Amino acid sequence: MSLGEIESFVCHPGGPKVLRALADALDLPAEALAVTWESLARVGNVSSVSVLMVLEETMRRRPRAGSLGLLIGMGPGFCAELVLLAW
C-alpha cells in the first residue's frame, strides 16, 4: 500500500511544530490535518485523550465507507503509535 491510498489522518495535536513536521515529512496537503488543527485551536493538546477527540470529530464527518485512515498517537520521550483504519 502507498501513503496516497490513505484518505483521512487522525493525528494527536502535539503542537504546531509537530504538526508542521508531520505534514512535511509525509508530504501531506494542508487539508489532510484540518481536523487536527481545528482540535488544537479549540482545546489544545490535552495529553493522550487528544487523539481520541480528533477521532471522534473525524467519525462525525463520516469518512467515505471503505476508505483508509491513519491514526497517529504521540507520547512523551518521543514515542509514536500508528493504527491503520478502515472506515
Beta strands, then each sheet from edge to edge (+ up, - down):
strand 1: 6-11
strand 2: 68-75
strand 3: 79-86
sheet 1: 1+ 2+ 3-
end
